[in-house]
Amino acid sequence: MKLLWIRISNFWGQFTDGSVNRQILSAALVISLCSIFVKVVAFSKEAIVAWKFGAGSAVDAFLIAALIPDFIMNIVASPLNAALIPTYMQVREQQGAKKSEKLLSGAFFWSLILLGVTTLLVILAAPAYLPWMTLGFSTEKLTLTFQLLYVVIPLILLSGIVVFCGAVLNAEECFTLAALSPVLTPAATILLLVIFGKSLGVFALAIGLNIGALLEVILLGVALHQRGLSLRPRVTGFSKTLGQVANRYPPSMMASLLMCSSGLVDQSMAAMLAPGSVAALNYASRVNSIPLVLISTGLSAAAFTYFSKMIASNDWKGVHNSLRSYLKLIFLITVPCTLFLIFLANPIIHLLFQRGQFTASETHLVAQILSAFSLQIPFYVACILITRLLISLNLQHILMWGSAFNLFINISLNYLFIQWFGIWGIALSTSFVYIFSFFYVLFFANKSLKKFTML
């Protein structure tokens, strides 16, 4: 057994020391395997939530409340990492570890300030935006949403730190821990539901998010410290490299704002429909996210790291070759997966959720939504890969305009399809948005690569 393990280790070491395509593939496989474990635990949590609460009003209120810190994190923290990591890798390759660590400390300090101010603004502005997001909610349901929002609001700061630490670990090619750490949140939520579910009710879900995020911060912080990287925030002036990050940040934030607005619009429009519509949309989205997360998460993190590395060394032939190879692989894997989910949506939802408060009629509705969502899978995964390339090329303005088009298409098709198909029309609209987005980013990626190759 020991000899077999040594042979496997030697083979894996030789495989990962090969071409950049092999390095991307090996990193993507590691992250995907970790993501499978995370998804199993996360789905255990979803099954318990469906059993205890069904697709009722309490779940609707929690999902709208939890959507806000997630939305803010995506438009504040994630764009910062998109702006930081290519610059960080360039500084590390060209100026050394000391300069790159100084850049990280300065960026971390300013990101904490940004996240803190944003948290305060979200709390103060809640009476203005939350009623607008929940037009179909009763007064009692709106009050519950406000209460849940105030419980989950620390997630903005905690999740922002988690995203920052995870991005730095990925840049250091330490993919495993960053991919495994999200398991802490569903695990914490399951424990709270099992032990305190009766007394806390739906608030167990909100508290579980905070505890899980805090545990992730501790775990990733310790991992960075062990690798000799200190993210202790330091007050630094705006050096040339930090200014470079600051210049990249606004277009990245605008692109994320417009892109993430689609999810906010979907949930808000679902809240205008029958009670339970937000929950039904969420359950279908969770199932649809399995192939999306398993494939795109690993590929996205690995591709971003290695695209940035190749671009820093002007290896344009390698970039073009990797993009072409992985687009073919993506469609080869995801098209059968899409067909599987479309044709087996009903038995899948029945197996996963139909028990306790989750009824047969809810199974049928969620299965319809899942079939419509599944159409996006190949285009979504391919779009993520190309988007990472465009960010590595510092072409966030292309993503910004693309996201604006996506938002317009999403709102228009949501309104139109809801009239024809009801709640699952929102899912169908989302799929059409990603189909458009794929062809949009592919066109500009090919155009940009030709330009850089000629230069």
C-alpha positions in Angstrom: 0.0 0.0 0.0 2.8 2.4 0.9 4.6 1.5 -2.4 1.4 2.3 -4.3 1.0 5.6 -2.6 4.7 6.5 -3.4 4.1 5.7 -7.1 0.9 7.8 -7.2 2.7 10.7 -5.6 5.6 10.4 -8.0 3.3 10.3 -11.0 1.3 13.3 -9.7 4.6 15.3 -9.2 5.8 14.5 -12.7 2.4 15.4 -14.1 2.2 18.8 -12.3 5.7 19.7 -13.3 4.8 19.5 -17.0 3.3 22.1 -19.3 1.2 25.1 -18.1 -1.9 23.3 -19.4 -1.1 20.3 -17.1 -0.5 22.7 -14.2 -3.9 24.3 -14.8 -5.6 20.9 -15.1 -4.0 19.5 -12.0 -4.9 22.6 -9.9 -8.5 22.5 -11.3 -8.8 18.8 -10.4 -7.6 19.4 -6.8 -10.0 22.3 -6.3 -12.9 20.4 -7.9 -12.3 17.4 -5.6 -12.3 19.7 -2.6 -15.4 21.4 -3.9 -17.2 18.0 -4.2 -16.7 17.5 -0.5 -17.9 21.0 0.3 -21.0 20.6 -1.9 -21.9 17.3 -0.2 -21.9 19.1 3.2 -23.7 22.1 1.7 -26.4 19.9 0.2 -26.9 18.1 3.5 -27.6 21.5 5.0 -30.0 22.4 2.1 -31.8 19.1 2.7 -32.2 19.8 6.4 -33.5 23.3 5.6 -36.0 21.9 3.1 -37.1 19.3 5.7 -37.6 21.9 8.5 -38.9 24.9 6.6 -40.0 23.7 3.1 -40.4 26.6 0.5 -42.1 28.8 3.0 -42.1 32.5 3.9 -39.4 32.2 6.6 -36.9 30.9 3.9 -37.9 33.7 1.6 -37.1 36.2 4.3 -33.7 34.6 5.1 -32.7 34.4 1.4 -33.4 38.1 0.7 -31.5 39.1 3.9 -28.5 36.8 3.1 -28.5 38.1 -0.5 -27.5 41.6 0.6 -24.1 40.8 2.3 -23.3 38.4 -0.5 -24.1 41.0 -3.1 -21.9 43.6 -1.3 -19.1 41.2 -0.9 -19.2 40.4 -4.6 -19.1 44.0 -5.7 -16.5 45.2 -3.1 -14.2 42.4 -2.1 -14.1 40.2 -5.3 -13.2 43.1 -7.6 -10.4 44.1 -5.3 -8.8 40.7 -5.6 -9.2 40.8 -9.4 -7.3 44.1 -9.4 -4.7 43.0 -6.8 -3.6 39.5 -7.8 -2.2 40.3 -11.3 -0.2 43.2 -9.8 0.9 41.1 -6.8 2.2 38.4 -9.1 4.0 40.9 -11.3 5.7 42.5 -8.3 6.6 39.1 -6.8 8.1 37.9 -10.1 10.0 41.1 -10.8 10.7 42.8 -7.5 10.8 40.0 -4.9 8.8 38.7 -1.9 9.5 41.7 0.3 7.9 44.2 -2.0 5.0 41.9 -2.8 4.2 41.4 0.9 4.3 45.2 1.5 1.8 45.5 -1.4 -0.5 42.9 0.3 -0.4 44.6 3.7 -1.3 48.0 2.2 -4.1 46.6 0.1 -5.4 44.7 3.1 -5.5 47.8 5.2 -7.5 49.8 2.6 -9.8 46.9 2.0 -10.7 46.7 5.7 -11.5 50.4 5.7 -13.7 50.0 2.5 -15.5 46.9 3.9 -16.1 48.7 7.3 -17.6 51.8 5.7 -19.7 49.7 3.3 -21.1 47.7 6.3 -22.1 50.9 8.0 -23.8 52.3 4.9 -25.7 49.0 4.3 -27.1 49.2 7.8 -28.1 52.9 7.6 -29.7 52.5 4.2 -31.7 49.3 4.9 -35.0 51.1 5.5 -34.7 52.6 2.0 -33.8 49.6 -0.1 -35.2 46.6 1.7 -38.9 47.4 1.2 -38.2 48.0 -2.5 -36.6 44.5 -2.7 -39.6 42.8 -1.0 -42.7 44.4 -2.7 -44.6 41.2 -2.4 -43.9 40.6 1.3 -46.4 41.1 4.1 -45.6 43.5 7.0 -44.8 40.5 9.2 -42.5 39.0 6.6 -40.8 42.3 6.0 -40.1 42.7 9.7 -38.6 39.2 9.8 -36.4 40.1 6.9 -35.1 43.3 8.6 -34.3 41.2 11.8 -32.4 38.6 9.8 -30.5 41.3 7.8 -29.1 42.8 11.1 -28.0 39.3 12.1 -26.1 38.5 8.9 -24.6 42.0 8.3 -21.1 41.1 9.8 -20.7 38.8 6.8 -19.7 41.7 4.7 -16.5 42.2 6.7 -15.9 38.5 7.4 -16.5 37.3 3.9 -14.4 40.1 2.5 -11.4 38.9 4.6 -12.1 35.3 3.5 -12.1 36.2 -0.2 -8.9 38.2 0.2 -7.0 35.5 2.1 -8.3 32.8 -0.4 -7.1 34.8 -3.4 -3.6 35.2 -1.9 -3.4 31.5 -1.2 -4.4 30.7 -4.8 -1.8 33.2 -6.1 0.8 31.2 -4.0 -0.5 28.1 -5.8 -1.9 26.8 -2.5 -5.3 25.8 -3.8 -6.4 23.0 -1.5 -7.1 24.9 1.8 -8.8 27.8 0.0 -11.1 25.3 -1.7 -11.9 23.3 1.5 -12.5 26.2 3.9 -16.1 27.0 2.7 -17.2 23.7 4.2 -17.1 25.3 7.6 -20.2 27.5 7.0 -22.7 24.7 6.1 -21.1 22.5 8.8 -21.7 25.2 11.4 -25.2 25.8 10.2 -26.1 22.0 10.4 -24.9 21.9 14.0 -27.0 24.9 14.9 -30.1 23.5 13.2 -29.7 20.1 14.9 -28.9 21.4 18.3 -30.8 24.8 18.5 -33.2 24.5 15.5 -36.4 24.5 17.6 -35.4 27.5 19.7 -33.7 29.6 17.0 -35.9 28.7 14.0 -34.7 30.4 10.8 -32.3 32.5 12.8 -30.1 29.4 13.1 -29.3 29.8 9.4 -28.2 33.5 9.8 -26.1 32.8 12.9 -24.5 29.7 11.2 -23.3 32.0 8.3 -21.5 34.2 10.8 -19.9 31.4 12.7 -18.7 29.6 9.5 -17.2 32.8 8.1 -15.4 33.5 11.4 -13.9 30.0 11.4 -12.8 30.5 7.8 -11.0 33.7 8.6 -9.1 32.0 11.4 -8.2 28.9 9.3 -7.0 30.9 6.3 -5.1 33.4 8.4 -3.2 30.6 10.2 -2.4 29.1 6.7 -1.0 32.4 5.4 1.1 32.8 8.6 2.5 29.3 8.2 3.6 30.2 4.7 5.4 33.2 6.0 2.9 35.7 4.6 1.7 38.4 7.0 -1.5 40.2 6.2 -1.2 42.5 9.2 -2.8 45.7 7.9 -0.3 48.5 7.7 -1.0 52.2 7.0 1.0 52.8 3.8 1.1 55.6 1.3 0.0 55.0 -2.2 3.0 53.5 -3.8 3.2 53.0 -7.5 2.1 49.4 -7.3 -0.8 50.2 -4.9 -1.8 53.0 -7.2 -1.9 50.5 -10.0 -4.3 48.3 -8.0 -6.4 51.4 -7.2 -6.6 52.2 -10.9 -7.8 48.7 -11.8 -10.3 48.6 -9.0 -13.2 50.9 -10.3 -13.8 49.2 -13.6 -13.6 45.8 -11.8 -16.1 47.0 -9.3 -18.5 48.4 -11.9 -18.3 45.2 -13.8 -19.1 43.2 -10.7 -21.9 45.6 -9.7 -23.6 45.2 -13.0 -23.1 41.5 -13.2 -24.3 40.8 -9.6 -27.3 43.1 -10.0 -28.8 40.4 -12.2 -29.0 38.0 -9.2 -30.5 40.8 -7.1 -33.1 41.6 -9.8 -34.0 37.9 -10.1 -34.6 37.5 -6.3 -36.5 40.8 -6.1 -38.8 40.0 -9.1 -39.4 36.5 -7.6 -40.4 38.2 -4.3 -43.3 39.9 -6.2 -44.8 36.5 -7.1 -46.5 33.9 -5.0 -45.1 33.1 -1.5 -42.3 30.6 -1.7 -41.2 31.7 -5.1 -37.8 33.0 -3.8 -37.2 29.7 -2.0 -38.2 27.6 -5.1 -35.8 29.7 -7.2 -33.0 29.2 -4.6 -33.5 25.4 -4.3 -33.2 25.0 -8.1 -30.2 27.3 -8.2 -28.5 25.2 -5.5 -28.8 22.0 -7.6 -27.8 23.8 -10.8 -24.7 25.2 -9.0 -23.3 21.7 -8.4 -21.7 21.3 -11.9 -21.1 25.1 -12.1 -19.1 25.1 -8.8 -17.4 21.8 -9.4 -16.1 22.7 -12.8 -15.8 26.5 -12.8 -14.4 27.1 -9.3 -11.3 25.0 -9.8 -10.8 26.1 -13.4 -11.4 29.7 -12.5 -8.9 29.9 -9.6 -6.2 27.9 -11.5 -6.7 29.7 -14.8 -6.5 33.1 -13.1 -3.2 32.2 -11.4 -1.6 30.7 -14.4 -3.0 33.3 -17.0 -1.5 36.0 -14.8 1.8 34.2 -14.6 2.0 33.7 -18.4 1.0 37.3 -19.1 3.7 38.6 -16.6 6.3 36.7 -18.7 4.7 37.6 -22.1 4.0 34.0 -23.0 1.1 34.9 -25.4 1.4 31.6 -27.4 0.9 29.7 -24.1 -2.2 31.9 -23.2 -3.8 31.3 -26.6 -3.1 27.6 -26.5 -4.5 27.2 -22.9 -7.7 29.1 -23.7 -8.4 27.1 -26.9 -7.7 23.7 -25.2 -9.8 24.4 -22.1 -12.8 25.8 -24.1 -13.0 22.5 -26.0 -12.7 20.5 -22.7 -15.4 22.6 -21.1 -18.0 21.9 -23.7 -17.1 18.3 -23.9 -17.8 17.9 -20.2 -20.7 20.2 -19.6 -23.0 19.4 -22.5 -23.8 15.9 -21.3 -24.2 17.3 -17.7 -26.7 19.8 -19.0 -28.8 17.1 -20.8 -28.7 14.9 -17.6 -30.1 17.7 -15.4 -32.8 18.7 -18.0 -34.2 15.2 -18.5 -33.9 14.0 -14.8 -34.8 17.2 -13.0 -38.0 15.9 -11.4 -36.5 12.7 -9.8 -33.4 14.6 -8.7 -35.4 17.2 -6.8 -37.7 14.5 -5.4 -34.6 12.6 -4.1 -32.9 15.6 -2.7 -35.7 17.7 -1.1 -39.2 16.0 -1.0 -39.7 15.3 2.7 -41.1 17.0 5.7 -42.5 20.4 4.7 -41.3 20.1 1.1 -44.4 18.8 -0.9 -44.8 17.1 -4.3 -46.2 20.3 -5.9 -43.0 22.1 -4.8 -40.9 19.3 -6.3 -42.6 19.8 -9.7 -42.1 23.6 -9.6 -38.4 23.4 -8.6 -37.8 20.8 -11.3 -39.2 23.1 -13.9 -36.9 25.9 -12.7 -33.9 23.6 -12.7 -34.5 22.5 -16.3 -34.5 26.2 -17.4 -31.4 27.0 -15.3 -29.4 24.0 -16.7 -29.3 25.5 -20.2 -26.7 28.0 -19.0 -24.1 25.5 -17.7 -21.7 25.2 -20.7 -21.8 28.9 -21.5 -21.5 29.9 -17.8 -18.3 27.8 -17.2 -16.7 28.9 -20.5 -17.6 32.5 -19.7 -15.9 32.3 -16.3 -12.7 31.0 -18.0 -12.6 33.8 -20.6 -13.5 36.4 -17.9 -10.5 35.4 -15.9 -8.3 35.9 -18.9 -9.7 39.4 -19.6 -9.1 40.4 -15.9 -5.6 39.1 -16.2 -5.2 41.3 -19.3 -6.5 44.3 -17.3 -9.5 44.6 -19.7 -12.2 45.1 -17.0 -13.8 47.9 -19.0 -14.9 45.2 -21.6 -16.5 43.2 -18.7 -18.2 46.4 -17.4 -20.0 47.1 -20.7 -20.8 43.4 -21.1 -22.3 43.4 -17.6 -24.4 46.4 -18.5 -25.8 44.6 -21.5 -26.4 41.5 -19.4 -28.4 43.5 -16.8 -30.6 45.1 -19.5 -31.2 41.7 -21.2 -32.0 40.1 -17.8 -34.6 42.6 -16.7 -36.3 42.7 -20.1 -36.4 38.9 -20.4 -37.5 38.4 -16.8 -40.5 40.7 -17.3 -41.4 39.0 -20.6 -40.9 35.4 -19.5 -42.7 35.8 -16.2 -45.8 36.7 -18.1 -45.5 33.5 -20.2 -44.0 30.9 -17.8 -44.2 32.3 -14.3 -41.4 31.8 -11.8 -39.3 29.5 -14.0 -39.2 32.2 -16.7 -36.6 34.0 -14.5 -34.3 30.9 -14.7 -34.8 30.8 -18.5 -33.9 34.5 -18.7 -30.7 33.8 -16.8 -29.7 31.1 -19.2 -30.2 33.4 -22.2 -28.0 36.1 -20.5 -25.1 33.7 -20.1 -25.4 32.5 -23.7 -25.1 36.2 -24.8 -22.3 36.8 -22.4 -20.2 33.9 -23.7 -20.2 35.1 -27.3 -19.5 38.7 -26.1 -16.4 37.9 -24.0 -15.1 35.3 -26.6 -15.2 37.9 -29.3 -13.2 40.5 -27.3 -10.8 37.8 -25.9 -9.8 36.7 -29.4 -9.5 40.2 -30.6 -7.3 41.2 -27.6 -5.0 38.2 -27.9 -4.4 38.9 -31.6 -3.4 42.4 -30.7 -1.1 41.5 -27.8 0.5 38.7 -29.9 1.3 41.1 -32.7 2.8 43.6 -30.3 
